[in-house]
Amino acid sequence: MAGLKRLLLLFPLLAGGACMAQALDLTVPGDADLTREEQSAAESYLLPTGPFADGKVPSIDVEGLVTRQAWRIEGEGLTTLKLLTPLRDQLQEAGYEILFDCADRECGGFDFRFNISVLPAPDMFVDLFDFRFLSARKKDGAAAEYVSCLVSLTGETGYLQLVTVGGGQAPTIEIGEIGAVTPATPPQPVEAAKLIEQLLGQGHVVLPDLEFDSGSAALAEGPYDSLAALAAFLNADAARRIALVGHTDTVGGLDPNVALSRRRAASVLERLVSRYEVPRAQMESNGMGYLSPVAPNTTEAGRETNRRVEAVLLNAE
């Protein structure tokens, strides 16, 4: 298969005293070379299941055959997203449940990196500002297999660490050629009439074109069609009132997320006051943190959808 190399991870199957192996067969974009492999027949591994918080990385202690591999991947136009997405898709197709999926600062940055097990350099390299991680589990009755993937990038060289833990038979994954990852869709122009129609019809509407940096409450410069439409609606009648409500994904604890969602909603309110001259008395702001998701938080796309600010209609007369 041109430009692709399969990554083979072995799980043991003990039967009649003999040890046979089934391979978890994964494919990544680019040209991959195995640079390090360590295997222990009976070992425990702390599998990360959440971002660094309160001085530690939430983990579950899993036991069995532990295989650690480091791969170096060369290819033009590589990104950590292009490296991790095919692995995630293949694991899910094989019936694995994604337990945790994060990118650099969402994981906990420096603290996450240095509180998980990482193979040493030069076999594994982790750029603290450009890495992604996921952990996954597949259950078959009482038995379970676990996989963690850590990817990073330096220049056009990708680094991948795969850790597997399992004592049962794992399926072989037959995968065809992996195409390029489709980039995220940029915010689309907001049609003012439809935005206000949804606000009046449903009582709330997501302001879809707002942009915040990850972990930041500062609203980017804009301009934003959604805010212009909302301002025109409010300025047309002084009796109209709305609440601006911020929402986050599940990365981090509840209290920090509630605080962040409140600050983001407040930033939107201040922009409407300062740039669109909407009277402050017609608006209020608050935040729900991650308590009101509209998509699964197990994928980057789902987390992106959950990071939003909504306008809630309080009074239209």
Phi and psi in degrees as a GROMACS rama.xvg file:
@    title "Ramachandran Plot"
@    xaxis  label "Phi"
@    yaxis  label "Psi"
@TYPE xy
-64.1697  132.163  ALA-2
73.6346  5.77927  GLY-3
-132.381  148.049  LEU-4
-135.992  137.425  LYS-5
-81.3577  144.005  ARG-6
-108.23  118.317  LEU-7
-105.116  123.575  LEU-8
-119.72  127.964  LEU-9
-99.7804  131.46  LEU-10
-109.744  141.879  PHE-11
-83.7131  153.128  PRO-12
-133.485  111.222  LEU-13
-90.1709  122.148  LEU-14
-147.1  119.582  ALA-15
59.2  31.425  GLY-16
83.0819  -7.96063  GLY-17
-97.7155  148.636  ALA-18
-108.8  111.781  CYS-19
-108.279  165.123  MET-20
-129.977  136.03  ALA-21
-109.415  141.216  GLN-22
-104.237  133.535  ALA-23
-87.0485  111.757  LEU-24
-105.06  107.453  ASP-25
-114.807  156.054  LEU-26
-130.24  138.438  THR-27
-126.425  156.172  VAL-28
-66.4238  148.378  PRO-29
95.9746  -168.904  GLY-30
-110.648  109.896  ASP-31
-104.939  138.68  ALA-32
-128.789  131.634  ASP-33
-73.7464  121.777  LEU-34
-107.883  -16.8081  THR-35
-160.638  142.201  ARG-36
-145.991  132.403  GLU-37
-129.793  140.466  GLU-38
-142.439  136.792  GLN-39
-132.895  129.793  SER-40
-70.8625  -29.8649  ALA-41
-141.555  99.1909  ALA-42
-149.509  158.234  GLU-43
-106.353  152.337  SER-44
-139.278  131.387  TYR-45
-84.502  105.539  LEU-46
-88.2535  113.262  LEU-47
-62.0828  136.333  PRO-48
-127.934  7.59432  THR-49
-169.262  172.603  GLY-50
-75.602  158.979  PRO-51
-58.4187  129.184  PHE-52
-160.182  144.889  ALA-53
54.5738  38.4101  ASP-54
82.7053  7.84748  GLY-55
-155.951  166.519  LYS-56
-101.772  119.304  VAL-57
-57.3076  131.512  PRO-58
-147.072  161.355  SER-59
-118.622  142.185  ILE-60
-89.7268  111.754  ASP-61
-114.957  149.701  VAL-62
-128.504  154.333  GLU-63
142.436  -159.528  GLY-64
-68.7543  121.231  LEU-65
-108.749  121.274  VAL-66
-116.456  125.554  THR-67
-115.721  127.52  ARG-68
-129.334  142.977  GLN-69
-116.667  132.628  ALA-70
-123.776  140.091  TRP-71
-108.829  130.7  ARG-72
-124.753  124.61  ILE-73
-108.774  139.556  GLU-74
175.028  148.276  GLY-75
-76.1422  140.833  GLU-76
71.4999  19.5655  GLY-77
-67.3045  144.057  LEU-78
-135.44  163.491  THR-79
-64.2383  -31.6838  THR-80
-66.1009  -41.9821  LEU-81
-65.9923  -29.3798  LYS-82
-75.5846  -42.4843  LEU-83
-82.7365  -35.3549  LEU-84
-56.8855  -47.1837  THR-85
-61.1613  -37.6813  PRO-86
-64.5231  -45.3488  LEU-87
-59.4857  -46.3174  ARG-88
-62.5798  -41.9746  ASP-89
-67.2677  -40.5978  GLN-90
-62.8428  -43.8836  LEU-91
-65.4249  -38.4757  GLN-92
-63.0827  -29.9324  GLU-93
-85.8146  2.96038  ALA-94
95.4819  12.4026  GLY-95
-81.3993  141.276  TYR-96
-93.5783  126.026  GLU-97
-77.2034  119.459  ILE-98
-88.1322  -36.0128  LEU-99
-156.614  138.119  PHE-100
-147.685  117.835  ASP-101
-148.816  167.094  CYS-102
-128.845  130.111  ALA-103
22.1047  -93.7672  ASP-104
-64.4951  -30.0494  ARG-105
-64.0222  -32.0251  GLU-106
-73.6905  -28.077  CYS-107
121.673  8.82326  GLY-108
54.8956  -128.823  GLY-109
-53.1891  -46.7928  PHE-110
-66.1016  -38.1637  ASP-111
-64.4791  -49.1242  PHE-112
-55.5195  -42.057  ARG-113
-93.1252  9.22536  PHE-114
-120.47  15.2177  ASN-115
-124.911  165.791  ILE-116
-81.2194  120.97  SER-117
-131.439  132.382  VAL-118
-63.0705  149.218  LEU-119
-73.9997  156.239  PRO-120
-67.9367  153.622  ALA-121
-87.1594  3.18643  PRO-122
-70.3381  -37.0346  ASP-123
-127.172  127.752  MET-124
-122.832  135.103  PHE-125
-126.948  113.558  VAL-126
-79.5142  118.336  ASP-127
-63.5168  -15.4932  LEU-128
-106.975  3.46291  PHE-129
-153.986  75.9747  ASP-130
-145.555  159.862  PHE-131
-136.777  152.742  ARG-132
-142.853  145.411  PHE-133
-146.696  152.165  LEU-134
-127.054  148.083  SER-135
-145.936  158.376  ALA-136
-139.791  141.5  ARG-137
-126.492  123.087  LYS-138
-104.861  139.502  LYS-139
-135.123  89.8814  ASP-140
68.9584  -127.945  GLY-141
-81.4712  -19.6538  ALA-142
-83.9074  155.728  ALA-143
-149.631  146.972  ALA-144
-117.186  148.603  GLU-145
-129.491  145.637  TYR-146
-137.937  138.662  VAL-147
-126.661  142.154  SER-148
-126.337  128.235  CYS-149
-125.021  122.697  LEU-150
-125.042  147.387  VAL-151
-149.57  177.846  SER-152
-148.027  140.27  LEU-153
-138.665  117.305  THR-154
62.7851  -125.595  GLY-155
-104.559  16.9453  GLU-156
-107.927  124.039  THR-157
-98.5558  150.826  GLY-158
-125.065  134.654  TYR-159
-133.328  126.91  LEU-160
-112.432  125.045  GLN-161
-115.466  127.931  LEU-162
-121.93  126.781  VAL-163
-122.048  143.767  THR-164
-134.915  125.667  VAL-165
-173.17  148.08  GLY-166
-122.244  2.59591  GLY-167
-116.445  -177.8  GLY-168
-78.2851  127.296  GLN-169
-106.026  145.853  ALA-170
-72.837  155.541  PRO-171
-85.1621  131.008  THR-172
-98.0835  115.759  ILE-173
-94.4225  116.467  GLU-174
-125.307  137.593  ILE-175
-84.6323  -170.389  GLY-176
-66.3046  136.091  GLU-177
-92.1299  125.017  ILE-178
-83.787  -179.893  GLY-179
-67.7759  145.473  ALA-180
-73.8305  130.822  VAL-181
-70.7049  126.914  THR-182
-64.7614  157.669  PRO-183
-59.8229  140.983  ALA-184
-72.875  125.962  THR-185
-67.3836  157.936  PRO-186
-54.3397  134.737  PRO-187
-92.6058  153.035  GLN-188
-56.8648  141.107  PRO-189
-95.1581  129.07  VAL-190
-86.5071  113.578  GLU-191
-56.2068  -45.209  ALA-192
-61.268  -41.2383  ALA-193
-69.5894  -37.1584  LYS-194
-61.6898  -47.0521  LEU-195
-70.3676  -34.3545  ILE-196
-61.5269  -41.401  GLU-197
-69.2851  -38.8378  GLN-198
-60.0726  -44.4835  LEU-199
-73.6719  -35.9674  LEU-200
-78.7123  -38.4084  GLY-201
-106.431  -14.5864  GLN-202
88.4691  -5.52423  GLY-203
-158.752  158.626  HIS-204
-154.727  139.428  VAL-205
-77.4453  137.2  VAL-206
-89.8178  95.6351  LEU-207
-79.1806  -15.1122  PRO-208
-102.519  7.15287  ASP-209
-71.3989  146.079  LEU-210
-130.026  124.947  GLU-211
-124.617  144.046  PHE-212
-68.3987  151.822  ASP-213
-56.3781  125.417  SER-214
77.2901  2.69907  GLY-215
-109.364  148.65  SER-216
-98.7113  -1.69487  ALA-217
-78.3473  123.06  ALA-218
-78.202  128.926  LEU-219
-61.6224  165.074  ALA-220
-59.9799  -33.6693  GLU-221
86.6662  -152.569  GLY-222
-76.1524  165.787  PRO-223
-125.626  119.291  TYR-224
-61.312  -35.8623  ASP-225
-63.9186  -39.2331  SER-226
-71.3683  -36.1973  LEU-227
-63.3098  -42.2788  ALA-228
-66.3622  -42.7591  ALA-229
-65.7336  -40.275  LEU-230
-64.1803  -42.8168  ALA-231
-62.1648  -39.5182  ALA-232
-62.7512  -45.4824  PHE-233
-72.137  -40.8254  LEU-234
-70.0953  -18.1792  ASN-235
-75.1002  -18.2372  ALA-236
-154.328  114.74  ASP-237
-66.2441  -14.1548  ALA-238
-82.1553  -13.472  ALA-239
-76.0699  135.111  ARG-240
-135.864  145.685  ARG-241
-135.477  159.924  ILE-242
-113.684  134.924  ALA-243
-99.1266  122.64  LEU-244
-122.853  122.571  VAL-245
-90.6739  148.899  GLY-246
-137.305  151.562  HIS-247
-129.7  176.738  THR-248
-87.2291  -169.252  ASP-249
-96.3642  8.47272  THR-250
-72.4007  118.465  VAL-251
97.7209  173.495  GLY-252
-75.8172  168.526  GLY-253
-65.2758  -48.9679  LEU-254
-59.6687  -48.0508  ASP-255
-61.1719  -35.4824  PRO-256
-70.8665  -39.1101  ASN-257
-62.2068  -43.9182  VAL-258
-62.2961  -42.8702  ALA-259
-64.3002  -43.2117  LEU-260
-64.25  -35.6294  SER-261
-67.5947  -40.7328  ARG-262
-67.0761  -37.2623  ARG-263
-66.4718  -43.1963  ARG-264
-62.3023  -39.7505  ALA-265
-65.229  -35.713  ALA-266
-62.9824  -39.5101  SER-267
-66.1858  -42.6911  VAL-268
-58.7816  -46.6968  LEU-269
-63.8416  -34.7752  GLU-270
-66.535  -40.2631  ARG-271
-65.0893  -35.0869  LEU-272
-71.7756  -49.523  VAL-273
-76.64  -37.1814  SER-274
-99.5535  -29.9578  ARG-275
-112.55  0.80073  TYR-276
57.3122  37.4926  GLU-277
-80.2222  128.601  VAL-278
-59.0649  133.202  PRO-279
-59.0561  -31.2128  ARG-280
-64.746  -17.5004  ALA-281
-87.8922  -0.465507  GLN-282
-136.484  153.486  MET-283
-141.294  163.87  GLU-284
-137.073  149.785  SER-285
-159.297  179.197  ASN-286
-145.812  146.886  GLY-287
-109.847  -2.45364  MET-288
60.9113  -132.906  GLY-289
-102.068  18.2393  TYR-290
-80.4435  -7.14687  LEU-291
-134.063  65.8309  SER-292
-73.0673  151.79  PRO-293
-116.138  0.392986  VAL-294
-152.329  161.097  ALA-295
-63.2482  141.353  PRO-296
-90.8104  11.7904  ASN-297
-87.8802  -5.53312  THR-298
-130.418  157.792  THR-299
-61.7589  -40.4951  GLU-300
-62.7207  -40.6148  ALA-301
-66.1671  -41.9564  GLY-302
-64.7968  -38.4666  ARG-303
-62.254  -40.6498  GLU-304
-64.231  -37.6423  THR-305
-73.1187  -22.5991  ASN-306
-81.3124  100.166  ARG-307
-154.957  164.28  ARG-308
-123.536  131.312  VAL-309
-112.635  150.472  GLU-310
-101.138  126.725  ALA-311
-113.278  125.742  VAL-312
-76.6157  125.051  LEU-313
-101.578  -37.1028  LEU-314
-158.956  124.254  ASN-315
-106.417  4.60086  ALA-316
